[in-house]
Amino acid sequence: MILSDSGQWVTLLHFDWEWGNAYMGADAMVKALHDGADIIIAGRVSDPSLFLAPMMYS
């Protein structure tokens, strides 16, 4: 794999990869709806929360 910003092969960079992902759940979206949001734009959301949040709100 080649990094697009440097053009170097990943194996030539000599560091260990570590990462994690955080997903927003339904509770955060329900709070936004209670606060008056008409639209919620979220980067990482768990799939079930997209359907669960509106049901929890109503």
C-alpha positions in Angstrom: 0.0 0.0 0.0 1.3 3.5 -0.9 0.4 6.6 1.2 -1.2 9.2 -1.1 0.4 12.2 0.7 4.0 11.1 0.7 4.1 8.4 -2.0 6.1 6.1 0.2 5.3 2.4 0.7 3.7 1.8 4.1 6.3 -0.9 4.9 9.1 1.7 4.6 7.7 3.9 7.3 8.8 1.6 10.2 6.1 2.2 12.7 3.4 0.0 14.2 -0.2 0.7 13.2 -2.7 1.3 16.0 -6.2 2.6 15.5 -9.7 2.6 16.9 -13.1 3.6 15.8 -15.8 5.2 17.9 -19.4 5.0 16.8 -22.2 7.2 18.0 -25.2 5.4 19.4 -28.9 6.2 19.4 -28.7 8.0 22.8 -26.7 10.8 21.4 -29.1 11.2 18.4 -32.1 11.1 20.7 -30.6 14.0 22.7 -30.0 16.0 19.5 -33.7 15.4 18.5 -34.9 16.5 22.0 -32.7 19.6 21.6 -34.6 20.5 18.4 -32.4 19.1 15.7 -34.2 18.6 12.4 -31.1 17.0 10.7 -28.3 15.1 12.3 -25.0 14.8 10.4 -22.8 12.1 11.9 -19.5 10.6 10.7 -19.6 7.3 12.5 -23.0 6.0 13.6 -24.0 2.4 14.4 -26.4 1.1 11.8 -29.2 0.2 14.3 -29.1 3.6 15.9 -30.3 5.2 12.6 -33.6 3.4 13.0 -33.7 3.2 16.8 -33.2 6.9 17.6 -36.4 8.2 15.9 -38.4 5.4 17.5 -37.0 6.3 20.9 -37.7 10.0 20.3 -41.4 9.5 19.4 
